[in-house]
Every structure is written in structure tokens, then in C-alpha cells.
Amino acid sequence: MDQPHATRKPEPDLASTQRDPEEESVHRALERFYRTGKPPWDTGVTPPELVALVEGDRARPPGRALELGCGTGTNATYLARHGWEVTAVDLIDRAVGQAKEKAAAEGVAVRLLHGDATRLDELDVPGPFDLFFDLSCFCGVPPHRRDAYAAGLTHRAAPGARLLMFGYGPEPLGNPLPEVTSWAAGVTADELRARFPGWELIDVTPGTNSVPTFWFTLRRNV
């Protein structure tokens, strides 16, 4: 007599035991976007600001890159195609799975990790890195975890490393994630200066979105 197939139980989310209610609301909201449809921030197109840094007149030579909040891997695979040794982290396991499929389809090597960008010490992400890329990940981090995010990057930054970050401004956005109150706060140049001691904010360029957005470039001091 055939035995019934056992139902595969989902792997436990060990990080959830460390998340407080605000962090958990962020996780649920992001997870729902990947489960029900295409997240609005995950366009599948590498932004021209990153392209300019990698391929422009003042392009940085390939080195080691860490992407925070990599989504489905569009930008991680882009960096890998251009010679970078890439590690990428995302909080949502579904996104990491899609990123692995994308990297495999493009034939590039990317270390893709399911984890929390504010808890890098719990992941195998030793550094040092020459480039950090963040496409609105910081904006989804609750304010009380942002110093931990900054400390994790600082600890892993090579001298002269760059952080290229896209963020929403402080004005109310109509809150695309109603449960995530931290999104409404956005990010400002003054906040980044305060949270990233030992870094220099070398450029702030307004985005082209219908709501206030900015591209921030920080450089790790030697």
C-alpha cells in the first residue's frame, strides 16, 4: 500500500524571533508584495545612477560589492556581469529565490543571502567591500534599526568605499506600505551624516520620481 506523501513544512524564519512588532510589520508588508505581485521598487531595470558609477567616465574599477535589499537580483546580476564580486542580501526568501534563478539564467556568480540588512553579523558577509548599493532598502528600515544598518556597513567598508543609496524624501508619500510607518519618514542628508560617522556625503542628486526622491553617494574615509 502506498504511503501518503508527507506535507513539506516551511522552514522556520529564525530571524523572526528577533524582530519587534514594527520590524515584523515591515517583513509582512514586503513579503505580501512579492507574494501577490511585482513590488513597485523592483522594476527589473538597472538605474542609470548605478550604470554611471560602473560604466561612466569616472567609473570605479570592479571590486567587491554588497547589495542591501537586492529584490529579484536585477542589479546584483548587472554588477556581476561587469566584473564585480557580488554578495546580495534580502529579507524576503521569495525574492532571494527569484534572484538565484536570474543569476543562473544569466550565467553569473552572485552570493545571494536571505537575511536582515541590519544584522549582517549573523550572515556570512565578512567584507571588506568597495561598493555598497541600496535601492530604497534603508527607507524600509525602522528608525531604531538604522544605526545598526550603518554600523554593519562601516565595519565592512574598505578605505574609500562608496555607498550609493536611493531614498525617499521626508515628505509624506501617501504611504505605499500602510503598515510601515518608517517609510513615511524617508531619509535626509542630515540623517545620513549623523548615522554614518567616518563617511563623507559627497553627492545628493534629486530623483526623477513623482514624489521627492534622492540619490545619495557616501565615501568611507581612509
VORO-148503 format. One line per 5 residues: their letters; for each residue x, y, z of C-alpha. Coordinates in nm, 3 decimals. Each point is the difference from the previous one (the first is absolute). Example, Ala and Ser with C-alpha at 12.3 -4.5 7.8 and 13.67 -1.06 7.14 Angstrom:
AS = 1.230 -0.450 0.780  0.137 0.344 -0.066
end
This chain:
MDQPH = 0.000 0.000 0.000  0.142 0.335 -0.100  0.091 0.233 0.280  -0.148 0.348 -0.018  0.246 0.273 -0.085
ATRKP = 0.103 0.203 0.300  -0.089 0.366 -0.016  0.314 0.209 -0.021  0.006 0.249 0.281  0.144 0.344 -0.069
EPDLA = 0.337 0.068 0.152  -0.027 0.207 0.317  0.091 0.365 -0.024  0.260 0.012 0.276  0.046 0.374 -0.037
STQRD = -0.365 0.056 0.091  0.080 -0.081 0.361  0.212 0.318 0.009  -0.239 0.235 -0.175  -0.213 0.240 0.201
PEEES = -0.356 0.088 -0.112  0.110 0.286 -0.225  0.265 -0.213 -0.171  -0.250 -0.283 -0.038  -0.248 0.233 -0.171
VHRAL = 0.270 0.099 -0.248  0.073 -0.367 -0.072  -0.367 -0.088 -0.052  -0.059 0.295 -0.231  0.303 -0.075 -0.217
ERFYR = -0.079 -0.370 -0.009  -0.355 0.074 -0.116  0.130 0.208 -0.292  0.215 -0.288 -0.124  -0.277 -0.252 0.057
TGKPP = -0.281 0.187 -0.173  0.171 0.194 -0.273  0.296 0.203 -0.116  0.140 0.236 0.263  -0.002 0.359 -0.130
WDTGV = 0.368 0.047 0.087  0.110 -0.313 -0.187  -0.026 0.122 -0.359  0.239 -0.247 -0.164  0.201 0.291 -0.142
TPPEL = 0.339 0.105 0.136  -0.018 0.371 0.089  0.220 0.236 -0.203  0.165 0.125 0.321  0.151 -0.343 0.059
VALVE = 0.087 -0.038 -0.368  0.188 0.332 0.013  0.199 -0.114 0.302  0.092 -0.329 -0.169  0.037 0.106 -0.364
GDRAR = 0.022 0.381 -0.005  0.293 0.232 -0.060  0.096 -0.023 0.367  -0.087 -0.366 0.042  0.148 -0.186 0.293
PPGRA = 0.207 -0.309 -0.084  -0.175 -0.328 0.086  0.049 -0.119 0.355  -0.220 -0.153 0.267  -0.361 0.120 0.026
LELGC = -0.277 -0.055 0.254  -0.360 0.074 -0.094  -0.245 0.061 0.283  -0.359 -0.096 -0.085  0.082 -0.161 -0.333
GTGTN = -0.356 -0.100 -0.092  -0.007 -0.228 -0.301  0.366 0.060 -0.080  -0.010 0.241 -0.294  0.280 0.221 0.128
ATYLA = 0.205 -0.276 0.160  0.017 -0.186 -0.331  0.079 0.326 -0.180  0.299 0.058 0.227  0.116 -0.360 -0.041
RHGWE = -0.017 0.031 -0.380  0.234 0.297 0.025  0.266 -0.181 0.195  -0.101 0.068 0.360  0.015 -0.268 0.269
VTAVD = -0.352 0.037 0.135  -0.173 -0.094 0.323  -0.367 0.093 0.029  -0.241 -0.016 0.293  -0.377 0.016 0.022
LIDRA = -0.245 -0.043 0.286  -0.251 -0.192 -0.213  0.085 -0.359 -0.089  -0.228 0.004 -0.305  0.198 0.293 -0.143
VGQAK = 0.331 -0.179 0.066  -0.131 -0.308 -0.181  -0.092 0.205 -0.305  0.339 0.173 0.011  0.177 -0.337 -0.003
EKAAA = -0.200 -0.103 -0.305  0.086 0.326 -0.176  0.372 -0.032 0.074  0.000 -0.360 -0.122  -0.184 0.095 -0.319
EGVAV = 0.258 0.271 -0.074  0.291 -0.228 0.084  0.153 0.222 0.267  0.118 -0.076 0.352  -0.173 0.193 0.278
RLLHG = -0.004 -0.092 0.369  -0.365 0.043 0.092  -0.093 -0.007 0.366  -0.335 0.001 0.177  0.041 0.230 0.295
DATRL = -0.041 0.335 0.170  0.209 0.293 -0.125  0.011 0.136 0.355  0.142 -0.327 0.138  0.291 -0.073 -0.231
DELDV = 0.204 -0.148 0.286  -0.237 -0.299 -0.010  0.077 -0.063 -0.368  0.315 -0.115 -0.175  0.083 0.348 -0.127
PGPFD = 0.354 0.074 0.124  0.103 0.273 -0.243  0.178 0.218 -0.070  -0.208 0.145 -0.282  0.084 0.276 -0.246
LFFDL = -0.361 0.076 -0.091  -0.332 -0.015 0.181  -0.323 0.042 -0.197  -0.339 0.068 0.155  -0.312 0.057 -0.208
SCFCG = -0.241 0.122 0.273  0.088 -0.273 0.253  0.101 0.256 0.264  -0.338 0.172 -0.035  -0.173 -0.322 0.108
VPPHR = 0.217 -0.035 0.311  -0.174 0.116 0.319  0.182 0.300 0.151  0.116 -0.193 0.306  0.190 -0.248 -0.225
RDAYA = 0.167 0.254 -0.228  0.309 0.048 0.216  0.054 -0.378 -0.010  -0.027 0.012 -0.380  0.261 0.276 -0.017
AGLTH = 0.234 -0.175 0.244  -0.017 -0.322 -0.201  0.106 0.177 -0.318  0.270 0.205 0.170  0.153 -0.314 0.150
RAAPG = 0.021 -0.156 -0.347  0.110 0.301 -0.203  0.338 0.014 -0.167  0.178 0.338 0.016  -0.159 0.227 -0.258
ARLLM = -0.302 -0.229 -0.047  -0.312 0.151 -0.152  -0.360 -0.034 0.111  -0.253 0.082 -0.271  -0.346 0.028 0.156
FGYGP = -0.339 0.084 -0.147  -0.249 0.134 0.252  -0.331 0.177 0.040  -0.007 0.348 0.144  -0.152 0.084 0.338
EPLGN = -0.330 0.124 -0.144  -0.308 -0.228 0.038  -0.031 -0.234 -0.296  -0.356 -0.119 0.035  0.179 -0.292 0.165
PLPEV = 0.028 -0.283 -0.258  0.032 -0.247 0.290  -0.272 0.106 0.248  0.134 -0.218 0.280  0.353 0.134 -0.027
TSWAA = 0.004 0.334 0.176  0.376 0.040 -0.050  -0.046 0.044 -0.376  -0.183 0.327 0.058  0.314 0.139 0.170
GVTAD = 0.216 -0.060 -0.306  0.366 0.098 0.022  0.189 0.328 -0.004  0.358 0.106 -0.058  0.024 0.116 0.363
ELRAR = -0.111 -0.342 0.124  0.264 -0.177 -0.209  0.272 0.234 0.125  -0.102 -0.073 0.358  -0.037 -0.377 -0.038
FPGWE = 0.315 -0.057 -0.207  0.291 0.148 0.196  0.324 -0.057 -0.183  -0.171 0.044 -0.335  -0.029 0.311 -0.219
LIDVT = -0.319 0.081 -0.186  0.147 0.097 -0.336  -0.311 0.032 -0.217  -0.376 0.046 0.031  -0.192 -0.012 -0.328
PGTNS = -0.380 0.032 -0.018  -0.178 -0.294 -0.159  -0.243 0.024 -0.288  -0.296 -0.160 0.178  -0.339 0.165 0.048
VPTFW = 0.067 0.013 0.375  0.316 0.149 0.158  0.289 -0.245 -0.034  0.377 0.031 0.013  0.316 -0.184 -0.094
FTLRR = 0.259 0.026 0.277  0.367 -0.086 -0.047  0.218 -0.046 0.306  0.373 -0.071 0.014  0.172 -0.184 0.284
NV = 0.288 0.206 0.131  0.342 -0.166 0.001
end
